[in-house]
Amino acid sequence: MLLNMMQDDSFEGGAFHPGFPKGRSSGTLRVSPSHVHFTCGNGSFELPLDGVQVEEGGASDRLIFFKHPHNPGCSVYTDNKAILNHASFQHHRGMQGQKAAIAKRRWTGRAVLAGVFTTVALVLVGLWLAKAPMVGVIAGQVPVSWEEKLGETVFKQITSRARLMEDPGLQKQLELLTGPLVAGVRSERYKFKFHIVEDASLNAFALPGGIVAIHSGLLLRAESPEEIIGVLAHEIAHVTRQHGVRKMIETLGLYAILGALFGDTEGLMAVLVENSGALLNLKFSRDFERDADEQGWATMLAGDINPRGMIEMFQKLEKEHEDPKKKAGVMGKLETPDFLSTHPGVKTRIDHLEEKWAKLPKQTGYRTFDLNYKDFQNMLRSRLSQQPPSAKEKK
Ligand SMILES: [Zn+2]
């Protein structure tokens, strides 16, 4: 750098010349009003400014080369691009045109580079954006029988640690409760099966294929069929929107996606079942939760059920969350995939549902249920008291 600045018209550089050893030598360039001169330990030569050709070259176009048709095989170069601004070049005919050409080439080069970068970035963004739809498409190709098998596998793991209340009287009441909701589901793909799990915590969850489990604690805490249906509508939406399957495919990632693309559906199923335990600890994204709220709300309306129940149940859940004494109970004994422990931002969701409620045309003619909810709760309470103590409690 210091050397480059020794004199205004001297520039460190080099030259190719057949007379130099190995045809090349480093030295000094000097620009006069008529020539570009080159001097080095091996000698010197000069190129006339009239007719001189200027080009960029070398790695990353770091160097400026000067050539002249009268001196074939010779060229001089420097990495000091300030040479182009030398006074002798300022008013030289032909030189300005060549400088402009260099600038244009540089700009085009940068534009091409920027274009390549933009294309790569767009492709990456595109892949990222396409990921969710891609996972959705693959999930849509999973046969419903597989989803059922997946759900049953997980449910077996859960019921090995939890007790179901399979009393026929309770089951009949449960059908009266859930029938109108199922009638509001547009998809015919799933046959929903509802189970009551003996568990005091406020929770419910649904598994791929259509198994829905409701904790006895939630049924006892609710004050109307609509409140329970609010939770179940949300849970059912996780099934119809294949959130569990999608989340699993997402987690399994490229293997699942490539396998499914190449028709290895058997392999995908094997991997899904093998990893079904992951469903137990599955946490849905906020997008999935919001989606389940939206779908659940729509299903309630389609079943002519007052959706206000969903808001009221969420408010109860929020209250339970706030009470530190009850919080332990809320989280549940079981590591179940949904409902409460994995639902952050209940307040935000209530606000959103309130907005939806405010936009609904005021109507009073929602359907009524063919069961007396209080009687159902009493029946549940009495069956709970008749249940033999569980293995855990015996210890
Ligand atoms: Zn959920």
Residues whose N, C-alpha, C, O or C-beta is under 5 A from the ligand:
A	BS01	ZN	E289 A292 D338
